[in-house]
């Protein structure tokens, strides 16, 4: 089991507009804690945590909704030199038909 902690803040920027239909820029810090880390429990250590920084964009318009998020590993989720870092990108576009 993994416990996830997520802290998010967001704002509308003047360069893209401040109205209700302007894009909302978000920044999130996410931590994932492995609650069943048996190896750490046996050694009396704390469970390992992985931290991610998630910049994202949310834009809701009367005819559509668009959201995009990128997940960047910060600490704990970083891998050894042999492996590639795990960056994730997600984009969702929803069209509303009348």
C-alpha positions as CSV (number, residue, x, y, z in Angstrom):
1,X,0.0,0.0,0.0
2,X,1.1,3.5,-0.8
3,X,0.1,6.7,1.1
4,X,0.1,9.7,-1.2
5,X,0.3,13.3,0.0
6,X,-0.4,16.1,-2.4
7,X,-0.1,19.9,-1.9
8,X,-1.3,22.1,-4.7
9,X,-1.5,25.8,-5.4
10,X,-2.7,27.6,-8.5
11,X,-3.4,31.0,-10.0
12,X,-4.5,32.7,-13.2
13,X,-1.8,34.8,-14.8
14,X,-2.4,38.3,-16.2
15,X,-0.6,37.4,-19.5
16,X,-3.2,34.7,-20.2
17,X,-6.2,36.6,-18.7
18,X,-7.8,36.8,-15.3
19,X,-11.4,35.9,-16.2
20,X,-13.3,32.8,-15.3
21,X,-12.5,31.2,-18.7
22,X,-8.7,31.9,-18.5
23,X,-6.3,29.1,-18.0
24,X,-5.5,28.1,-14.4
25,X,-1.8,27.3,-13.8
26,X,-1.1,24.8,-11.0
27,X,2.0,23.6,-9.1
28,X,1.8,20.5,-7.0
29,X,4.2,18.7,-4.7
30,X,3.4,15.0,-4.4
31,X,4.9,12.5,-2.0
32,X,4.3,8.7,-2.1
33,X,5.2,6.7,1.0
34,X,5.5,2.9,0.8
35,X,3.6,1.6,3.9
36,X,4.5,-2.0,3.3
37,X,8.3,-1.7,3.0
38,X,9.1,-4.9,4.9
39,X,12.9,-4.5,4.4
40,X,12.9,-1.0,6.0
41,X,10.7,-2.3,8.9
42,X,13.1,-5.2,9.5
43,X,16.1,-2.8,9.7
44,X,14.2,-0.3,11.9
45,X,14.3,2.4,9.2
46,X,11.6,4.7,7.9
47,X,9.7,3.6,4.8
48,X,11.1,5.1,1.6
49,X,9.3,8.1,0.1
50,X,9.3,9.3,-3.5
51,X,8.7,13.1,-4.2
52,X,7.5,14.6,-7.4
53,X,7.0,18.2,-8.7
54,X,3.9,18.5,-10.9
55,X,3.4,21.7,-13.0
56,X,0.1,21.6,-14.7
57,X,-2.5,23.7,-16.7
58,X,-6.3,23.5,-16.5
59,X,-8.4,25.4,-19.0
60,X,-12.2,25.2,-18.9
61,X,-14.1,26.9,-21.7
62,X,-17.9,26.6,-22.4
63,X,-17.2,24.3,-25.4
64,X,-14.2,22.3,-24.1
65,X,-11.9,21.4,-21.2
66,X,-8.2,21.0,-21.5
67,X,-5.8,19.8,-18.9
68,X,-2.1,18.9,-19.0
69,X,0.3,17.7,-16.3
70,X,3.9,16.8,-16.2
71,X,5.4,14.8,-13.3
72,X,9.1,15.4,-12.5
73,X,10.9,13.2,-10.0
74,X,12.6,15.3,-7.2
75,X,13.8,12.9,-4.5
76,X,13.5,9.2,-3.8
77,X,12.0,8.6,-7.2
78,X,15.3,9.4,-8.8
79,X,16.9,6.2,-10.1
80,X,20.5,5.0,-10.3
81,X,22.8,5.9,-13.1
82,X,21.9,2.8,-15.1
83,X,18.2,3.7,-15.3
84,X,16.4,6.6,-16.9
85,X,14.4,9.0,-14.7
86,X,10.6,8.4,-14.8
87,X,9.0,11.6,-16.2
88,X,5.3,11.4,-16.9
89,X,3.2,13.6,-19.1
90,X,-0.6,13.5,-19.3
91,X,-3.0,15.7,-21.5
92,X,-6.8,15.5,-21.6
93,X,-9.1,17.3,-24.1
94,X,-12.8,17.0,-23.6
95,X,-15.2,18.5,-26.2
96,X,-18.8,19.3,-25.2
97,X,-21.4,18.8,-27.9
98,X,-24.7,20.6,-27.6
